[in-house]
């Protein structure tokens, strides 16, 4: 064990807002306490685990994950973090978007940013160091808080569906209707009415599905689920949208705004997606309850 590993113990401060981001990023090191807040369940023992702790710390929207008796340093910020050679996780989630995860997607002409993270000029420079960001894509109204700031910073196009346009009135690219919309070569927006009126998901290269708040990979069920208790508009409408849309989708990576992601073979994802759509059709409306979300 190195001196760094021996000395660097970690904790989660009481300001944790129970958003689950740190638990998603560091599932073997951070778990859920009795009050629903995150807690350190295992101290890092290797350099790799220290890196994971820093990933959790710089993803946390309120800076609750920190070394004991100290603070993280900018030199340990791992973001943007490559998931493969096409997609980067932005980290730095924001309380203003309820800790939604943002992504950068490599295209031939530059990068697209999907559901922007917390904004600062320093973060903009960090993300822009990868290459020009040409487009900022918003899945729905809940994730719009920093969209205009990043679009202005990068001089990028800002996309949102007309159903949620009032949440991003400065958007210069407005999607309409309920049919699939080609944003750019290989990038298709699928309107998915139900979570909100202007909710969409983005499919990239028939490989990556950026699902916003529509569906996610649940650690509880080890399967794809909808956020039944955080569907603002209509669970029945969402069910109908899923039945219409799911047969059109092909992807391997599920990359949501909230909840866990996963990678599986496309045929398995297709089977699980249809099963999820069928289960959703059996749901009935219920009151919005954040605490009931099954991550």
C-alpha positions in Angstrom: 0.0 0.0 0.0 1.4 3.4 -0.9 1.5 6.4 1.5 -1.3 8.0 -0.6 -3.6 5.0 -0.2 -2.8 4.7 3.5 -3.6 8.3 4.3 -6.5 9.1 1.9 -9.7 8.1 3.6 -13.1 9.4 2.3 -16.5 10.4 3.6 -19.9 11.6 2.4 -21.0 14.8 4.0 -24.5 15.3 5.4 -25.2 17.8 2.6 -25.8 14.7 0.3 -29.2 15.2 -1.5 -29.9 11.4 -2.1 -29.6 11.8 -5.8 -27.8 8.4 -6.3 -25.1 9.8 -8.7 -22.1 8.8 -6.4 -23.6 5.3 -5.9 -23.9 4.9 -9.7 -20.3 6.0 -10.3 -18.7 4.1 -7.4 -21.1 1.2 -6.5 -18.4 -0.9 -4.8 -17.3 2.0 -2.6 -20.4 4.1 -1.9 -23.7 2.7 -0.8 -27.0 3.9 0.8 -27.2 4.7 4.5 -30.3 4.3 6.7 -31.6 7.8 5.9 -31.2 7.3 2.2 -28.1 9.4 1.9 -24.9 8.0 0.4 -22.2 6.6 2.7 -18.8 5.2 2.1 -19.1 1.5 2.4 -15.5 0.6 1.6 -12.4 2.8 1.7 -10.3 2.8 -1.5 -7.4 0.4 -1.3 -5.8 0.9 -4.7 -4.9 3.7 -7.0 -7.8 2.6 -9.3 -10.3 2.8 -6.4 -9.0 6.3 -5.6 -9.6 7.3 -9.2 -13.2 6.0 -8.8 -13.7 8.0 -5.7 -12.6 11.1 -7.5 -15.0 10.3 -10.3 -17.8 10.1 -7.7 -16.6 13.3 -6.0 -16.5 15.4 -9.2 -19.8 14.0 -10.4 -21.7 14.8 -7.1 -23.8 18.0 -7.6 -23.2 19.3 -4.1 -19.6 18.3 -3.4 -20.6 15.8 -0.7 -17.9 13.2 -1.5 -14.6 14.4 -0.1 -11.4 13.1 1.5 -11.6 13.1 5.3 -10.3 16.4 6.7 -9.6 17.8 3.2 -11.0 18.6 -0.2 -10.6 17.3 -3.7 -8.2 19.2 -6.0 -8.7 20.2 -9.6 -5.8 18.0 -10.7 -7.8 14.9 -9.7 -10.8 15.9 -11.8 -11.3 13.1 -14.4 -13.9 14.7 -16.5 -14.8 14.5 -19.3 -14.4 10.7 -18.9 -14.3 8.5 -22.0 -16.8 5.6 -21.9 -15.4 4.6 -25.3 -14.0 6.4 -28.3 -17.3 8.1 -29.1 -19.0 9.0 -25.8 -17.8 11.0 -22.8 -19.5 11.4 -19.4 -19.3 15.0 -18.3 -19.5 14.5 -14.6 -20.2 17.8 -12.6 -24.0 17.2 -12.3 -26.1 20.1 -11.2 -28.7 20.6 -8.5 -30.6 22.7 -11.0 -31.2 19.6 -13.2 -31.8 17.2 -10.2 -28.3 15.8 -10.8 -29.0 14.7 -14.4 -26.0 13.2 -16.2 -24.6 14.9 -19.3 -22.7 13.5 -22.2 -20.4 14.5 -25.1 -20.7 12.6 -28.3 -18.1 12.6 -31.0 -19.2 13.3 -34.5 -17.3 14.0 -37.7 -17.7 17.8 -37.4 -17.1 18.0 -33.6 -19.0 17.1 -30.5 -22.7 17.2 -29.4 -23.5 17.8 -25.8 -26.6 16.0 -24.5 -28.3 17.3 -21.3 -25.6 19.7 -20.2 -23.9 19.4 -16.8 -23.3 22.3 -14.4 -22.0 25.4 -16.2 -18.9 27.4 -15.6 -16.4 28.9 -18.1 -13.7 26.6 -16.7 -15.8 23.5 -17.4 -16.7 24.9 -20.8 -13.0 25.1 -21.6 -12.4 21.7 -20.2 -15.1 20.1 -22.4 -14.2 22.2 -25.4 -10.6 21.0 -25.2 -11.8 17.8 -26.8 -12.9 19.6 -29.9 -15.6 22.0 -31.1 -19.1 21.5 -29.6 -21.5 22.2 -32.4 -24.9 21.2 -30.8 -26.5 21.1 -27.4 -29.4 18.6 -27.3 -32.0 18.7 -24.5 -34.1 15.6 -23.8 -36.8 17.6 -22.0 -37.6 20.5 -19.7 -36.1 19.1 -16.5 -32.6 19.2 -18.0 -32.6 22.7 -19.6 -31.0 24.7 -16.8 -27.5 25.1 -18.4 -28.4 24.5 -22.0 -28.4 28.2 -23.1 -25.2 28.9 -21.2 -23.3 26.1 -23.0 -24.9 26.9 -26.4 -23.7 30.6 -26.0 -20.3 29.6 -24.7 -19.6 27.2 -27.6 -21.6 29.2 -30.3 -23.6 25.9 -30.7 -27.1 25.1 -31.9 -29.6 24.5 -29.1 -32.2 21.8 -29.7 -35.5 21.1 -27.8 -38.9 19.7 -28.7 -41.7 22.2 -29.2 -43.7 20.6 -26.3 -41.0 21.9 -23.8 -40.0 25.0 -25.7 -41.1 27.3 -22.9 -38.3 25.8 -20.7 -35.7 26.8 -23.3 -37.2 29.7 -25.2 -33.8 30.6 -26.7 -33.5 27.3 -28.6 -32.8 27.9 -32.3 -33.6 24.3 -33.3 -37.1 23.2 -32.4 -38.2 19.6 -33.0 -41.9 19.1 -33.8 -44.4 16.3 -34.0 -44.1 12.7 -32.8 -42.2 11.1 -35.6 -38.4 10.4 -35.5 -36.3 13.4 -36.4 -32.8 13.3 -38.0 -30.7 15.8 -36.1 -27.5 14.9 -38.0 -26.1 11.9 -39.8 -26.5 9.0 -37.4 -28.3 11.0 -34.8 -32.1 10.5 -34.5 -34.4 12.1 -32.0 -37.4 10.0 -31.0 -40.2 12.0 -29.4 -41.5 10.0 -26.4 -44.5 11.9 -25.1 -45.4 11.1 -21.5 -42.7 12.1 -19.0 -43.2 15.6 -20.3 -45.0 16.9 -23.3 -41.7 17.6 -25.2 -39.8 14.6 -24.0 -37.4 12.9 -26.5 -34.7 10.3 -26.5 -31.6 10.5 -28.8 -30.3 7.5 -30.7 -26.8 7.7 -32.1 -25.4 5.3 -34.7 -27.9 2.6 -33.6 -25.5 2.0 -30.7 -26.1 4.6 -28.0 -29.5 5.5 -26.5 -29.6 8.7 -24.5 -32.8 8.2 -22.6 -33.1 11.3 -20.4 -35.7 10.5 -17.7 -37.7 8.1 -19.9 -36.1 4.8 -18.7 -32.9 3.6 -17.1 -31.0 0.5 -15.9 -32.2 -0.4 -12.3 -29.8 -1.9 -9.8 -32.8 -3.1 -7.9 -34.3 -5.2 -10.6 -31.2 -5.6 -12.8 -33.3 -4.6 -15.8 -34.6 -1.6 -17.8 -37.3 0.4 -15.9 -39.3 3.6 -16.3 -39.4 6.2 -13.6 -43.0 5.3 -12.7 -43.1 7.7 -9.7 -41.5 10.6 -11.5 -43.6 10.8 -14.6 -44.8 14.4 -14.7 -47.4 14.2 -17.4 -48.9 10.8 -18.1 -47.7 7.2 -17.4 -50.4 5.9 -19.8 -49.2 8.3 -22.5 -45.6 7.2 -21.9 -46.7 3.6 -22.2 -48.4 4.3 -25.5 -45.3 6.2 -26.7 -43.0 3.3 -25.8 -45.2 0.7 -27.6 -45.0 3.0 -30.7 -41.3 3.7 -30.4 -39.5 0.7 -29.0 -39.7 -1.4 -32.2 -37.8 1.4 -34.0 -34.9 1.3 -31.6 -31.6 -0.5 -31.9 -28.8 0.1 -29.4 -26.2 -1.5 -27.1 -25.5 1.4 -24.7 -28.3 2.7 -22.4 -27.2 6.1 -21.1 -29.9 7.8 -19.0 -30.0 11.2 -17.3 -31.0 9.6 -14.0 -30.5 6.1 -12.8 -27.9 3.6 -14.0 -26.7 2.8 -17.4 -25.5 -0.4 -19.0 -24.2 -2.1 -22.1 -25.6 -5.3 -23.5 -25.8 -6.9 -27.0 -28.4 -5.1 -29.2 -30.7 -8.1 -29.4 -30.8 -8.4 -25.6 -31.5 -4.7 -25.2 -34.3 -5.0 -27.8 -35.9 -7.9 -25.8 -35.6 -6.1 -22.5 -37.0 -2.9 -24.0 -40.1 -4.6 -25.3 -40.6 -6.3 -22.0 -40.3 -3.0 -20.2 -42.8 -1.4 -22.6 -45.2 -4.2 -22.0 -44.8 -3.8 -18.2 -45.4 -0.1 -18.5 -48.7 -0.7 -20.2 -49.9 -2.3 -17.0 -49.1 0.7 -14.8 -51.8 3.1 -13.6 -51.3 6.8 -12.7 -49.9 7.6 -9.3 -48.7 10.6 -7.4 -45.2 11.9 -8.1 -42.9 10.6 -5.3 -39.2 11.0 -5.7 -38.4 8.9 -2.7 -40.1 5.9 -4.3 -37.7 5.7 -7.3 -36.1 2.3 -7.5 -32.6 2.9 -8.5 
